[in-house]
Structures are given as structure tokens and as C-alpha cells.
Amino acid sequence: MPKLAIIGSIELAPGQRDQLLPVLMAHTARCLRDEPGTLQMDILLPRDDDAKVLLYEVYQDDDAFETHRGGASIARFREEAKGVKVQVTKCSLAKQDGQST
């Protein structure tokens, strides 16, 4: 099964990003440590919009993402982030020759 990349987008009220970042960084560290199918998680901070956070995540496959979604870390993140909604776009990774992986 091919790898799965996720682009996540979080919209926040102005000034909330600094409160969310420690919670999101702890979640990322837990996922990379405890979820073998979670290969990469990057937090991106748009330079021109302090009310937005973007996520780039790579999973071994769709099953690994479903394991992540049902895992203890995401449940803890949802509780600690108090209602923050993440919009998710699922993506395939393109190979150098133009074919998806």
C-alpha cells in the first residue's frame, strides 16, 4: 500500500497560536515516538498569518493513519486543544518519474 501524506490546516483566533504550539509539539513528539506507522510530522507556521497553523504528516499507509486517528495521543490532543478543528487533505506522494507511490 502506498504512503499517505496529510496536509492539515488549523484556523485560530488571533493570538492563540502561541498557546496551541506547545500542545501540538507534544502531540507530534508522542506520535513519532509511539506510532510506528507515523513517519513524519511537521508543524508549519505561515509568516503572513498568525491565526493559522499548517501540518505536514506522512504515514506508512492508510491503515497507519487510521491507527493514528484512533490513538491515545490524538485523543489527548483533542482534550488539551479544547475544540481546535483540523481540516485534513489526504495526498499521495509523487515519485520523481511522475508516478504516485
Secondary structure, 3 states (H helix, E strand, C coil): CCCEEEEEEEECCCCCHHHHHHHHHHHHHHHHHHCCCEEEEEEECCCCCCCEEEEEEEECCHHHHHHHHCCHHHHHHHHHHCCCCEEEEEEECECCCCCEC
